[in-house]
Amino acid sequence: MFFGWRMVGVAFTAHLVASGLGFYALPRLFVPLAEEFSGGALTGVSLLQVAMSAGGFVFGPLVGRAAGRYRLEVLMPCGALALAVGFFAAAFATELWQLLLVYALAVPFATGALSAIGANALVSNWFDQRRAFALGLSQVGISIPGAFIGFFVSWTLAEGSWRDTFLWFAAISLLAAPLFAWWIVGHPSQRGLGADGGVAPAESGVTKRHLSLVDAAGNRNLWIIGISSGLCFAGATGMIQHSINLARAAGHEEAQANAVLSLLSVGAALGKPLFGTLASRIGERVSYQLAIGNQVITFLLLTLTPPSFALLSANALLFGLSFGGVLPMMGALVARSFGPARFGPAMGYLSPIIIPFQLSGVPFASWVWDTRGNYDLALVSFAVASACAVGLSFLLRLPRFERPTAA
């Protein structure tokens, strides 16, 4: 078996740790943290997610540059260590501002180094023609924690307190660091191989070409990928965060509303390898366009009044498939535009472009609900934004797509 598939497994595990502990677990801790620090009010602790996004805005380019200069065998374990240190500090927080520092500094650096940039750069180094599928397969690890992390957090809270939960997170992250240092082989040339298991090129190596901020800012593809993905993510985050309330507003029971959110996670997990496989046949750009284009349809279907539970369920699954496909296709487009040597820095420079769009979706949908009592305006706006994203993608200038040849 080609050794690169082992690196897909490592990347899957890295996504699992970073996504589960750094992202999906936080909403499950809002209530106990609010009771501890703000008298039960959720407004203060909700700033933790804002702090994490703001930290990603700053640390994304820095971690990306580090991925272009240093071995992933060093960078990714450092991400796991940073996560361990951050969660250990969070367990002893006595003021909310201390938790805000953890989520503004340690968590965004760690998740970038370990997952968003590190794991994706690892897969990009090992694959070329099969890159989209390999990225999609590894990124299933991003979606899976949404199905089980809530049960784990509930268990730790029942056995102790939120402080014990953070100590568990710190222990898991600390255990992961040496495992990643042992498992990771950052570049196929270190095994005498080339991408996809071919022969190593004569001048291959782990030294990566630098991508400066000036070069990145002047690159047409970087802006198109960043803005189109940002427009897509604005609607996606708004849809995901408000899916339960949307189901309730349509008159469905709590269990049915939770089932809708679960189907979103299932769809996202399935969509990553599905669109990765599709990309190997029709190219990354067309797969990217199909994934986002399907979001347009799902947003518009939800404006039907009132959506039945069957429609909501089918729509959630289709939306999850589409959103799950966007993530690996975005990474594949970056790799196709910049090459694996500059993939890490390019992904880092994408963060400041995407995050402002991503942050806008949830508050916009909240404002629409508060002022109108329904989500129709938000859904139509998200559909228009997604349609604009598809249109922008036609402006990408990419190397000619070639279907993978038989191994």
C-alpha positions as CSV (number, residue, x, y, z in Angstrom):
1,M,0.0,0.0,0.0
2,F,1.2,3.5,-0.9
3,F,2.7,5.1,2.3
4,G,0.7,8.3,1.5
5,W,-2.5,6.6,2.6
6,R,-1.0,6.3,6.1
7,M,-0.5,10.1,6.1
8,V,-4.1,10.4,5.2
9,G,-4.9,8.5,8.4
10,V,-2.6,10.7,10.4
11,A,-4.3,13.8,8.9
12,F,-7.7,12.3,9.7
13,T,-6.6,11.9,13.4
14,A,-5.2,15.4,13.5
15,H,-8.5,16.8,12.2
16,L,-10.3,14.6,14.7
17,V,-8.4,16.0,17.7
18,A,-8.4,19.7,16.6
19,S,-12.0,19.8,15.4
20,G,-13.4,17.8,18.3
21,L,-11.6,19.6,21.2
22,G,-11.1,23.0,19.6
23,F,-14.4,23.6,17.9
24,Y,-17.3,21.1,18.5
25,A,-16.7,20.9,22.3
26,L,-17.0,24.6,23.0
27,P,-20.8,25.0,22.5
28,R,-21.4,22.1,24.9
29,L,-19.5,24.1,27.6
30,F,-21.4,27.3,27.2
31,V,-23.9,26.7,30.0
32,P,-21.5,25.6,32.7
33,L,-19.1,28.4,31.8
34,A,-21.9,31.0,31.8
35,E,-23.0,29.8,35.2
36,E,-19.4,30.2,36.5
37,F,-18.5,33.5,34.9
38,S,-21.6,35.5,33.9
39,G,-24.5,34.5,36.2
40,G,-25.9,32.2,33.5
41,A,-25.9,34.8,30.7
42,L,-24.6,33.3,27.4
43,T,-23.5,36.6,25.8
44,G,-20.1,36.7,27.6
45,V,-19.1,33.2,26.9
46,S,-20.2,33.4,23.3
47,L,-17.3,35.8,22.9
48,L,-15.0,32.7,23.1
49,Q,-16.0,31.8,19.5
50,V,-15.4,35.3,18.4
51,A,-12.0,35.3,20.1
52,M,-11.1,32.0,18.4
53,S,-12.0,33.4,14.9
54,A,-10.1,36.6,15.6
55,G,-7.1,34.6,16.6
56,G,-7.4,32.6,13.4
57,F,-7.4,35.9,11.5
58,V,-4.0,36.7,13.0
59,F,-2.4,33.3,13.3
60,G,-3.5,31.9,9.9
61,P,-0.8,33.7,7.9
62,L,1.8,33.1,10.6
63,V,1.2,29.4,10.8
64,G,1.0,29.2,7.0
65,R,4.5,30.8,6.7
66,A,5.8,28.3,9.4
67,A,4.4,25.4,7.3
68,G,6.4,26.8,4.4
69,R,9.6,27.0,6.3
70,Y,9.7,24.1,8.8
71,R,9.0,20.4,8.8
72,L,5.5,19.2,9.5
73,E,7.0,16.7,11.8
74,V,7.8,19.7,14.1
75,L,4.9,22.0,13.3
76,M,2.0,19.6,13.9
77,P,3.2,18.2,17.3
78,C,3.8,21.8,18.3
79,G,0.1,22.4,17.6
80,A,-0.9,19.5,19.8
81,L,1.4,20.8,22.6
82,A,-0.1,24.3,22.3
83,L,-3.6,22.8,22.6
84,A,-2.5,20.9,25.7
85,V,-1.0,24.0,27.3
86,G,-4.0,26.1,26.5
87,F,-6.6,23.6,27.9
88,F,-4.5,23.1,31.0
89,A,-4.5,26.9,31.6
90,A,-8.2,27.0,30.9
91,A,-8.9,24.5,33.7
92,F,-7.5,26.9,36.2
93,A,-9.1,30.1,34.9
94,T,-10.8,32.3,37.5
95,E,-11.9,35.1,35.2
96,L,-13.6,35.1,31.8
97,W,-10.8,37.1,30.2
98,Q,-8.4,34.3,31.0
99,L,-10.5,31.9,28.9
100,L,-10.7,34.5,26.2
101,L,-6.9,34.6,26.0
102,V,-6.7,30.8,25.7
103,Y,-9.2,30.8,22.8
104,A,-7.6,33.8,21.1
105,L,-4.0,32.6,21.3
106,A,-3.5,28.9,22.0
107,V,-6.5,27.3,20.3
108,P,-6.3,29.1,16.9
109,F,-2.5,28.6,16.7
110,A,-2.9,24.9,17.6
111,T,-5.8,24.1,15.3
112,G,-4.1,25.8,12.4
113,A,-0.8,24.1,13.0
114,L,-2.4,20.7,13.6
115,S,-5.4,20.6,11.3
116,A,-6.4,23.5,9.0
117,I,-3.0,24.1,7.6
118,G,-0.8,21.3,9.0
119,A,-2.9,18.2,8.1
120,N,-4.0,19.6,4.8
121,A,-0.4,20.4,3.8
122,L,0.7,16.9,4.8
123,V,-1.9,15.3,2.5
124,S,-1.1,17.8,-0.3
125,N,2.6,16.9,-0.2
126,W,1.9,13.2,-0.7
127,F,-0.7,13.4,-3.4
128,D,-1.1,15.2,-6.8
129,Q,-3.6,13.5,-9.1
130,R,-5.5,11.9,-6.2
131,R,-5.1,15.0,-4.0
132,A,-8.8,16.0,-4.0
133,F,-10.0,12.5,-2.9
134,A,-7.2,12.2,-0.3
135,L,-8.0,15.6,1.2
136,G,-11.7,14.7,1.3
137,L,-11.0,11.4,3.0
138,S,-8.8,12.9,5.6
139,Q,-11.3,15.7,6.3
140,V,-14.0,13.3,7.3
141,G,-12.2,13.6,10.6
142,I,-13.5,17.2,10.9
143,S,-17.1,16.1,10.8
144,I,-17.1,13.0,12.9
145,P,-16.5,14.7,16.3
146,G,-19.9,16.5,16.0
147,A,-21.5,13.1,16.5
148,F,-19.8,12.0,19.7
149,I,-18.0,14.9,21.4
150,G,-21.2,16.0,23.1
151,F,-21.6,12.7,24.9
152,F,-17.9,12.8,26.0
153,V,-18.3,16.3,27.4
154,S,-21.6,15.3,29.1
155,W,-19.8,12.4,30.8
156,T,-16.9,14.6,32.0
157,L,-19.3,17.2,33.4
158,A,-21.3,14.5,35.2
159,E,-18.2,13.0,36.7
160,G,-16.7,16.4,37.7
161,S,-16.9,19.9,36.4
162,W,-16.0,22.0,33.4
163,R,-12.4,22.2,34.8
164,D,-12.1,18.5,34.7
165,T,-13.3,18.6,31.1
166,F,-10.5,20.9,30.1
167,L,-8.0,18.7,32.0
168,W,-9.2,15.7,29.9
169,F,-8.8,17.8,26.7
170,A,-5.2,18.7,27.8
171,A,-4.4,15.1,28.5
172,I,-5.6,13.9,25.1
173,S,-3.7,16.7,23.3
174,L,-0.5,16.0,25.3
175,L,-0.8,12.3,24.4
176,A,-1.3,13.2,20.7
177,A,1.9,15.3,20.4
178,P,4.5,12.5,20.6
179,L,2.3,10.2,18.5
180,F,2.2,12.8,15.7
181,A,5.9,13.4,16.0
182,W,6.4,9.6,15.6
183,W,3.9,9.0,12.8
184,I,4.4,12.0,10.5
185,V,6.5,11.8,7.4
186,G,6.1,15.2,6.0
187,H,7.2,14.6,2.4
188,P,7.3,11.6,0.1
189,S,11.0,12.3,-0.8
190,Q,11.9,11.3,2.7
191,R,10.8,7.8,1.7
192,G,12.4,8.0,-1.8
193,L,9.0,8.4,-3.3
194,G,7.1,11.0,-5.4
195,A,3.5,12.2,-5.1
196,D,0.9,9.4,-5.6
197,G,3.6,6.8,-5.1
198,G,5.6,7.6,-8.2
199,V,9.4,8.0,-8.5
200,A,10.8,10.9,-6.6
201,P,11.8,13.8,-8.9
202,A,15.5,14.5,-9.2
203,E,15.3,17.8,-7.2
204,S,12.5,16.9,-4.8
205,G,12.9,17.6,-1.1
206,V,11.3,19.0,1.9
207,T,12.5,22.5,1.5
208,K,9.5,24.7,0.5
209,R,9.5,27.8,-1.6
210,H,8.6,31.0,0.2
211,L,5.3,32.8,-0.5
212,S,5.5,36.4,0.6
213,L,2.5,38.5,1.7
214,V,3.1,40.7,-1.3
215,D,3.1,37.8,-3.7
216,A,0.0,36.3,-2.1
217,A,-1.9,39.7,-2.1
218,G,-1.2,40.0,-5.8
219,N,-2.4,36.6,-6.7
220,R,-5.7,36.5,-8.5
221,N,-6.6,32.9,-7.6
222,L,-6.0,33.4,-3.8
223,W,-8.6,36.3,-3.7
224,I,-11.1,34.4,-5.8
225,I,-10.8,31.2,-3.7
226,G,-10.9,33.2,-0.5
227,I,-13.9,35.4,-1.4
228,S,-16.0,32.6,-3.0
229,S,-15.3,30.3,-0.1
230,G,-16.1,33.1,2.4
231,L,-19.4,33.7,0.7
232,C,-20.2,30.0,0.9
233,F,-19.2,29.7,4.5
234,A,-21.2,32.7,5.6
235,G,-24.4,30.9,4.6
236,A,-23.2,27.6,5.8
237,T,-22.4,28.8,9.4
238,G,-25.7,30.7,9.5
239,M,-27.5,27.5,8.4
240,I,-25.8,25.2,10.8
241,Q,-26.1,27.4,13.9
242,H,-29.8,28.2,13.2
243,S,-30.9,24.8,11.9
244,I,-32.4,23.7,15.3
245,N,-34.3,27.0,15.7
246,L,-35.5,26.8,12.1
247,A,-36.9,23.3,12.7
248,R,-38.6,24.5,15.9
249,A,-40.1,27.5,14.1
250,A,-41.6,25.1,11.5
251,G,-43.5,23.4,14.4
252,H,-41.3,20.3,14.8
253,E,-40.4,18.7,18.1
254,E,-37.1,19.0,19.9
255,A,-36.0,15.4,18.9
256,Q,-36.8,16.1,15.3
257,A,-34.9,19.4,15.4
258,N,-31.8,17.6,16.8
259,A,-32.2,14.9,14.1
260,V,-31.9,17.7,11.5
261,L,-28.6,18.9,12.9
262,S,-27.3,15.3,13.1
263,L,-28.1,14.8,9.4
264,L,-26.1,17.9,8.6
265,S,-23.1,16.3,10.2
266,V,-23.7,13.0,8.5
267,G,-24.0,14.7,5.1
268,A,-20.8,16.7,5.7
269,A,-18.9,13.5,6.6
270,L,-20.1,11.8,3.4
271,G,-19.7,14.8,1.2
272,K,-15.9,15.1,1.6
273,P,-14.8,11.8,0.0
274,L,-17.8,12.0,-2.4
275,F,-16.7,15.3,-4.0
276,G,-13.1,14.2,-3.8
277,T,-13.9,11.2,-5.9
278,L,-15.9,13.4,-8.3
279,A,-13.0,15.9,-8.6
280,S,-10.8,13.1,-9.9
281,R,-13.2,12.7,-12.8
282,I,-14.3,16.2,-13.7
283,G,-11.7,18.5,-12.0
284,E,-11.6,20.4,-8.7
285,R,-13.2,23.6,-10.1
286,V,-16.3,21.9,-11.5
287,S,-16.7,19.9,-8.3
288,Y,-16.4,23.1,-6.2
289,Q,-19.0,24.7,-8.4
290,L,-21.4,21.8,-8.0
291,A,-21.0,21.7,-4.3
292,I,-21.7,25.4,-3.8
293,G,-24.4,25.4,-6.5
294,N,-26.3,22.7,-4.6
295,Q,-26.3,25.0,-1.5
296,V,-28.2,27.6,-3.6
297,I,-31.0,25.0,-4.1
298,T,-31.1,23.9,-0.5
299,F,-31.4,27.5,0.8
300,L,-34.2,28.2,-1.6
301,L,-36.1,25.0,-0.7
302,L,-36.2,26.1,2.9
303,T,-38.2,29.2,2.0
304,L,-41.2,26.9,1.4
305,T,-43.7,27.6,4.3
306,P,-43.7,25.6,6.5
307,P,-41.0,23.1,5.6
308,S,-42.1,19.5,6.5
309,F,-39.9,17.3,8.6
310,A,-39.2,15.1,5.5
311,L,-38.1,18.2,3.5
312,L,-36.0,19.5,6.4
313,S,-34.3,16.1,6.8
314,A,-33.6,15.6,3.1
315,N,-32.4,19.2,2.8
316,A,-30.1,18.9,5.8
317,L,-28.5,15.8,4.3
318,L,-28.1,17.4,0.9
319,F,-26.7,20.6,2.5
320,G,-24.2,18.6,4.5
321,L,-23.0,16.8,1.4
322,S,-22.5,20.1,-0.3
323,F,-20.8,21.9,2.5
324,G,-18.7,18.8,3.2
325,G,-17.5,18.9,-0.4
326,V,-16.6,22.6,-0.4
327,L,-13.8,22.2,2.3
328,P,-11.6,19.6,0.4
329,M,-12.3,21.3,-2.9
330,M,-11.1,24.6,-1.5
331,G,-7.9,23.0,-0.4
332,A,-7.5,21.2,-3.7
333,L,-7.9,24.4,-5.6
334,V,-5.2,26.1,-3.5
335,A,-2.9,23.2,-4.1
336,R,-3.6,23.3,-7.9
337,S,-3.0,27.1,-7.9
338,F,0.2,27.2,-5.8
339,G,1.6,23.7,-5.8
340,P,2.2,21.6,-2.7
341,A,5.5,23.5,-2.0
342,R,3.5,26.7,-1.3
343,F,0.3,25.2,-0.1
344,G,0.8,25.9,3.6
345,P,1.6,29.6,3.2
346,A,-1.3,30.0,0.7
347,M,-3.8,28.4,3.1
348,G,-2.6,30.7,5.9
349,Y,-3.1,33.8,3.8
350,L,-6.7,32.6,3.0
351,S,-7.7,32.9,6.7
352,P,-7.9,36.8,6.8
353,I,-10.0,36.8,3.6
354,I,-12.5,34.1,4.7
355,I,-13.0,34.8,8.4
356,P,-14.9,38.2,8.0
357,F,-17.4,36.5,5.7
358,Q,-17.7,33.5,8.0
359,L,-18.4,35.6,11.0
360,S,-21.2,37.5,9.3
361,G,-23.5,34.6,8.7
362,V,-24.8,33.8,12.2
363,P,-25.4,37.4,13.4
364,F,-27.1,38.3,10.1
365,A,-29.5,35.3,10.4
366,S,-30.1,36.2,14.0
367,W,-31.0,39.8,13.1
368,V,-33.4,38.6,10.4
369,W,-35.1,36.3,12.8
370,D,-35.4,38.9,15.5
371,T,-36.8,41.6,13.1
372,R,-39.0,39.4,10.9
373,G,-39.8,36.3,12.8
374,N,-38.6,34.0,10.0
375,Y,-35.5,33.2,8.1
376,D,-36.7,33.8,4.5
377,L,-34.6,37.0,3.9
378,A,-31.5,35.3,5.3
379,L,-32.0,32.1,3.2
380,V,-32.5,34.1,0.0
381,S,-29.4,36.2,0.8
382,F,-27.4,33.1,1.5
383,A,-28.6,31.7,-1.8
384,V,-27.5,34.8,-3.7
385,A,-24.1,34.8,-1.9
386,S,-23.6,31.2,-2.9
387,A,-24.6,31.9,-6.5
388,C,-22.0,34.8,-6.6
389,A,-19.4,32.3,-5.3
390,V,-20.1,30.0,-8.2
391,G,-19.8,32.9,-10.6
392,L,-16.5,34.0,-9.1
393,S,-15.0,30.6,-9.5
394,F,-15.2,30.8,-13.3
395,L,-12.5,33.5,-13.1
396,L,-9.9,31.1,-11.7
397,R,-6.9,30.5,-13.8
398,L,-5.8,27.0,-13.2
399,P,-3.4,24.5,-14.8
400,R,-5.1,22.2,-17.2
401,F,-6.9,19.3,-15.5
402,E,-5.8,15.8,-16.3
403,R,-7.6,12.7,-15.0
404,P,-5.5,10.5,-12.8
405,T,-3.8,7.7,-14.6
406,A,-3.9,4.1,-13.4
407,A,-1.4,3.3,-10.7
